[in-house]
Amino acid sequence: MIKFESVSKHYHQHRALSDVSFSIEAGEMVFLTGHSGAGKSTVLKLAMAIEHPTQGHIHIHHHNITRLSRSRISAFRRNVGMIYQNPQLLMNKTVFDNVALPLIVRGYRYREIRRRVHAALDKVSLLSKEKLTPTELSCGEQQRVGIARAVVSKPEILLADEPTGNLDPLLSLEIMHLFEAFNAAGVTVLIATHDLSLIAQMPYRMITLHNGNIITKQKHVEEEVA
């Protein structure tokens, strides 16, 4: 489903990633961790085809996305949902409108938009707040709106960049349980986070980066595999 083959990424004189290789199977949930600046965000940008590698190849759905044309990249991104630490919501729009935005851009009819938005909001327990604006929500609720927007297009892959960075431990765990629910429904999930205490509570594989290099690939924080 996601495969990096000897991927390096350089920004001018800065080496963000160096010879990174890993694979994530379809339907798997994996944590990507490491210190600030280790290369986690770069991995997600490469997987989303926002950035292109300096060297190496990236395969998503058996397609080499490093060779996709600009028009095909747009189509590819429809199968990938992206979630950020700051959900980047439109504060003057309603919750409904924020979640509906990707569908509006793609030209869906209103009846289908309404059905999908309501289903996505129901999954994150915010259907009753569809008419509110993000300014009327808590930080945790705003993050859930961001998650609903990411899944409203029914992507096969979810990428999350420090999705609990602004939340307290209890809310962080609630957000992780949401990701678990989507993963249980067959969505492949890759979450970048530096919160080892949160990862330790969950039985998923962990890939650790240090200065742009992979140093461990583990089944769990305390159980390394070769």
N, C-alpha and C positions, 0 to 999 in steps of 0.2 A: 504493500500500500504506500509506504513512504520509505525511500531508500536513498541515502547519501553515499556516494562513492568517491573517496579521496577528494573531498571538497575543501577548497581553500578560498578565503575571501580577504582581499587587501583593499584598504582605503588609503590611497596615496602611500605614505610610508608606514601606516599602521596595519598590522596583521590581525584581523579579527578572528579568523579561523584558519587552522593549518591541518590539512590532510585528515579531515573528519569523515569517518565512515560509520554508519549504523543503519539498521532497518527496523521498521515498525510494521507489524502485521495488521491486516484488515481487522477491525473490531477490537484492537488492543488499546489500552489506556496506559500512557507512559509519562513519567515526570522528567523534565530536563532541568537540571540544577547546576549551581556553580556561583561563584562570587560575582559581585557587580562588575560588569565589563568582561566576563568570561566568554561571551559570545552567544548567549542564549537568544537574545532578540535577533541577532543576525541569522541564526538558524531558522527562526520562524519567518523572517522576511524572505529568506531564500526559498523556504517551502511554499510561501504564498506567491512567489515569483515577483515580489516587490523589488528585490535585489537579484543580481545574477552572480554566480560564482566566478572568481578569477580563474580557478582550475577545478576540474572534477565534474561529476554529473549527478543530477537529482532526478529520481524517478518517482512519479506519483501516478497511481492507477496504471502502472506499466508504461507510462509515457515519459519520455525524457523532457522535462519541462524547461531545461536549459536550451532546448532547440525549438521551442514553440514560437510562432510568430506573434506579433502584438495582438492581432485579432483573436487568435486561439487562446492566448493567455486570459483574455476577458471571459471566454467561455469556460476555461478551466477553473477560474476563481468562483464560479457559481456553485461548485461542489465543495468549497472550502469556507468554513465560517471562522472569522477572526475576532478574538475578544482581547481587549486591552485592560491595563490597570486602571486607566481613566476611560470610562465607557464612551466618551466623546459624543454625548447626546446633544440634541438641539434643544436648548433650555426653553425656548419660546414655543415649542411644539408639544402636543400631548404625547403621552406614553404610546397610545395607538399609532400616532403619526411617525414616531421615532422607529417603532418596530416595522411599520409598513414600508419605510423608505426603500429598502432593497427591492421590494416587489414593484413599487411604483416606477422605479428606474427601469425595471425590466419589462414594463408594459402590461402587467397583469390587470385583469378586470377587477372592479371593486368588489364584486361578490366573492371572488377567490381570495382577494387581499383580506377581506374581513374574516373569512373562514380561517385562513392561515394565521393571521395575527391573533385572533382569539385563541386558537389552539396553542400557539407559542406562549402567550401570556398565561394561559391556564397551567402550562407545564412549570412555569416559574412562580406560580401562585400570585399573580398580579392582575388577573382579569378584572377584578373589582376596581382597579385604579387606572383603567385605560384612558379615562378622560382627564386625569391629572397631568400636570407638567412635571418634569424631573425636579424642579425646585421644591416641589411639595413632597418629595420622597427622601428617604434616608439613603446613606451611601450604599448600604447593602441592597436596597431596592433598586437604586440606579444601576448597580452592577448587574442585577437580574434582568433589567430592561435591556442592557447591552447583550446579555446572553440570549434573550428572546429574539433580538434583532439578528444575531448571528445564526440562529437555528431556524428562522422563519422560512428560509429557502430550502430547508431539508438537506443540508450538506452531508456528505459522507465523511468529512473530516472536520474536526474542530481544533483550532490552534488557539492557545490562550497564553498571553504574555503577562505574567505577574497579576493574575486576575483577583488575588486577595490581598494585594500589597497595601491597600488603604483600609482594610477591614480588621476588626478584632478577631481573636481566635475562634469564638463561637460562630460568628458570621462566616468566617473563612471556611470552617468545616461544613456549614450549610451549603455554601457555594460548591465545595468539592462533591458533596452528595448529589447536587444537580448534575455535575459532570458525570458522575457514576451512573445516574439514571439515563442520560443520553448514550453513554457507552453501552449500557445493558440493552439498549434498543438497537445496537449495531453500529453506532458512530465511532470512528477512530478518533481518539483524543490524545493530543500532545500538549502538556501544560508546562510552561517555563516558570519556575519559582525558586527562590532562595530559602524558603521556609522549611527547613529540615524537620522541625518538630511537627509540622502539619503532614509532611510526607510520611513520617514514621507511623502515623496512625492509619495508613492506607496500604493495602497489599499489592502495590503495583511496581513495575520495573522502573528503575531510575538510571538515567544517563547523566554523568557528571562531567562538566567542562571546567578546565582551568587554563586561563590565558590562551583560549582558542583551541585547546587540545582536549580530546576525550581522555579522561583518566580512569573512569570506571563505567561498567555497564552491569547494573545489579538488579536482582529480583526484588530486593528490599534494602533499606538503609543498612542493615546489619548483615546481609547475606550476599556476598559477591559471588558471581559466577564467571567462569572463564569465557 
